[in-house]
Amino acid sequence: MRGLGSGADGEWTFLDILNIISFCVGLQNLDLNISQENLDNQTQELDAKLREVVDNIHQHLTLQDQKINKILEVIGNDKNQEVS
């Protein structure tokens, strides 16, 4: 009866053993690979949310700057009228 290995008369070779070890390591790392994909997806979602929040803050600060400039303009006009 012939063995399962790839050597002469079905004997196990060094490459057969490496292939089996590689397969076992691949099975053990399968969960890690899936976890890495999930981590990448979560990172992308977090990045998108963070960019949205930063954009909202930037818009708010731009609006505040416009309001402050109007206030300073009014104050400047009032001081010019007092001096005249």
Contacts in CASP RR format, 6 or more apart in sequence:
PFRMAT RR
TARGET T0000
AUTHOR 0000-0000-0000
METHOD contacts of the structure
MODEL  1
MRGLGSGADGEWTFLDILNIISFCVGLQNLDLNISQENLDNQTQELDAKL
REVVDNIHQHLTLQDQKINKILEVIGNDKNQEVS
2 9 0 8 1.000
2 10 0 8 1.000
3 9 0 8 1.000
3 10 0 8 1.000
3 11 0 8 1.000
4 10 0 8 1.000
4 12 0 8 1.000
5 11 0 8 1.000
5 12 0 8 1.000
5 13 0 8 1.000
5 16 0 8 1.000
6 12 0 8 1.000
6 13 0 8 1.000
6 15 0 8 1.000
6 16 0 8 1.000
7 13 0 8 1.000
7 16 0 8 1.000
END
